[in-house]
Amino acid sequence: APETDRKTMSRNASILVDISDVPDSALESVEDGLTYDAVTNYARAAKGTAQSCVMCGCGASKGVVIPRQNKDVCRECDKALWRHCASDIHFKWCKGCKRFRNLVAFAEKLAASKCDRCRERGRQGYMRRKGGGPSPPTSPRH
């Protein structure tokens, strides 16, 4: 379908928000019941068709970059903060686990591109590689 048709097919499930508009309550512990299909504004493109972002609806023809590993979320939208309209939950894209996560998952560093759990996993992997941390019991050190 042409991009202009995709624009009119928005589900309007989520809207962009500025960090200054995020209430403190958004960082309190909340059930992370967000699903990809529930929060995306546009359906994913079928294989073999022009790829466009599931959040803003823009495609490569407009100069938008959508990394292959990003599940049809463009580089602008994967940095943005979002609010799910129906539940009022604030969320953003985690580049580590490749899914939309509640802002609570980014509580340590809201501006981070990965959620707290993925950042911790990265730190542990770095320490293992550098020899500063314990090896997992199932993999002996060489």
KARA-V826367 format. One record per residue. N is the residue number from 1. SS is DSSP state (h for helix, s for strand, l for the rest). PHI is phi in whole degrees, 0 to 359 (none if undefined). PSI is psi as a letter, one per 30 degrees, with the letter a starting at -180 (NA if undefined). Layout:
n=N ss=SS phi=PHI psi=PSI
n=N ss=SS phi=PHI psi=PSI
This chain:
n=1 ss=l phi=none psi=k
n=2 ss=l phi=299 psi=l
n=3 ss=h phi=301 psi=e
n=4 ss=h phi=297 psi=e
n=5 ss=h phi=292 psi=e
n=6 ss=h phi=299 psi=e
n=7 ss=h phi=300 psi=e
n=8 ss=h phi=281 psi=f
n=9 ss=l phi=262 psi=g
n=10 ss=l phi=296 psi=k
n=11 ss=l phi=276 psi=f
n=12 ss=l phi=51 psi=h
n=13 ss=l phi=283 psi=e
n=14 ss=s phi=220 psi=l
n=15 ss=s phi=233 psi=l
n=16 ss=s phi=291 psi=k
n=17 ss=s phi=227 psi=l
n=18 ss=l phi=274 psi=k
n=19 ss=h phi=303 psi=e
n=20 ss=h phi=290 psi=f
n=21 ss=h phi=267 psi=g
n=22 ss=l phi=274 psi=j
n=23 ss=l phi=288 psi=l
n=24 ss=h phi=304 psi=e
n=25 ss=h phi=296 psi=f
n=26 ss=h phi=291 psi=f
n=27 ss=h phi=261 psi=g
n=28 ss=l phi=273 psi=l
n=29 ss=l phi=299 psi=k
n=30 ss=l phi=224 psi=k
n=31 ss=l phi=302 psi=k
n=32 ss=l phi=271 psi=i
n=33 ss=l phi=265 psi=g
n=34 ss=l phi=284 psi=k
n=35 ss=l phi=248 psi=l
n=36 ss=h phi=305 psi=e
n=37 ss=h phi=294 psi=e
n=38 ss=h phi=288 psi=e
n=39 ss=h phi=263 psi=f
n=40 ss=l phi=285 psi=k
n=41 ss=l phi=272 psi=f
n=42 ss=l phi=229 psi=l
n=43 ss=l phi=288 psi=l
n=44 ss=l phi=294 psi=k
n=45 ss=l phi=289 psi=k
n=46 ss=l phi=289 psi=l
n=47 ss=l phi=303 psi=k
n=48 ss=l phi=88 psi=f
n=49 ss=l phi=255 psi=l
n=50 ss=l phi=298 psi=k
n=51 ss=l phi=281 psi=k
n=52 ss=s phi=217 psi=l
n=53 ss=l phi=291 psi=k
n=54 ss=l phi=284 psi=f
n=55 ss=l phi=259 psi=e
n=56 ss=l phi=261 psi=f
n=57 ss=l phi=85 psi=f
n=58 ss=l phi=282 psi=l
n=59 ss=s phi=237 psi=a
n=60 ss=h phi=299 psi=f
n=61 ss=h phi=296 psi=f
n=62 ss=h phi=259 psi=g
n=63 ss=l phi=82 psi=g
n=64 ss=l phi=279 psi=k
n=65 ss=l phi=262 psi=k
n=66 ss=l phi=237 psi=j
n=67 ss=l phi=300 psi=k
n=68 ss=h phi=303 psi=e
n=69 ss=h phi=278 psi=g
n=70 ss=h phi=265 psi=g
n=71 ss=l phi=52 psi=h
n=72 ss=l phi=66 psi=g
n=73 ss=l phi=254 psi=k
n=74 ss=l phi=288 psi=l
n=75 ss=l phi=295 psi=f
n=76 ss=l phi=283 psi=e
n=77 ss=l phi=287 psi=f
n=78 ss=l phi=283 psi=f
n=79 ss=l phi=259 psi=f
n=80 ss=l phi=280 psi=l
n=81 ss=s phi=263 psi=k
n=82 ss=s phi=231 psi=l
n=83 ss=s phi=234 psi=k
n=84 ss=s phi=284 psi=k
n=85 ss=l phi=297 psi=e
n=86 ss=l phi=292 psi=e
n=87 ss=l phi=256 psi=f
n=88 ss=l phi=65 psi=g
n=89 ss=l phi=274 psi=k
n=90 ss=s phi=269 psi=k
n=91 ss=s phi=206 psi=l
n=92 ss=s phi=208 psi=l
n=93 ss=s phi=276 psi=k
n=94 ss=s phi=262 psi=k
n=95 ss=l phi=281 psi=f
n=96 ss=l phi=274 psi=e
n=97 ss=l phi=268 psi=f
n=98 ss=l phi=58 psi=h
n=99 ss=s phi=206 psi=l
n=100 ss=s phi=282 psi=k
n=101 ss=s phi=234 psi=k
n=102 ss=s phi=303 psi=k
n=103 ss=h phi=302 psi=f
n=104 ss=h phi=304 psi=e
n=105 ss=h phi=291 psi=f
n=106 ss=h phi=248 psi=g
n=107 ss=l phi=302 psi=e
n=108 ss=l phi=293 psi=e
n=109 ss=l phi=207 psi=j
n=110 ss=l phi=298 psi=e
n=111 ss=l phi=277 psi=f
n=112 ss=l phi=292 psi=l
n=113 ss=l phi=273 psi=f
n=114 ss=l phi=236 psi=k
n=115 ss=l phi=291 psi=l
n=116 ss=h phi=304 psi=e
n=117 ss=h phi=296 psi=e
n=118 ss=h phi=291 psi=e
n=119 ss=h phi=295 psi=e
n=120 ss=h phi=295 psi=e
n=121 ss=h phi=299 psi=e
n=122 ss=h phi=295 psi=e
n=123 ss=h phi=297 psi=e
n=124 ss=h phi=296 psi=e
n=125 ss=h phi=297 psi=e
n=126 ss=h phi=297 psi=e
n=127 ss=h phi=296 psi=e
n=128 ss=h phi=297 psi=e
n=129 ss=h phi=293 psi=e
n=130 ss=h phi=275 psi=f
n=131 ss=l phi=83 psi=g
n=132 ss=l phi=265 psi=f
n=133 ss=l phi=231 psi=l
n=134 ss=l phi=291 psi=k
n=135 ss=l phi=279 psi=l
n=136 ss=l phi=298 psi=k
n=137 ss=l phi=299 psi=f
n=138 ss=l phi=274 psi=f
n=139 ss=l phi=239 psi=j
n=140 ss=l phi=294 psi=k
n=141 ss=l phi=284 psi=k
n=142 ss=l phi=245 psi=NA
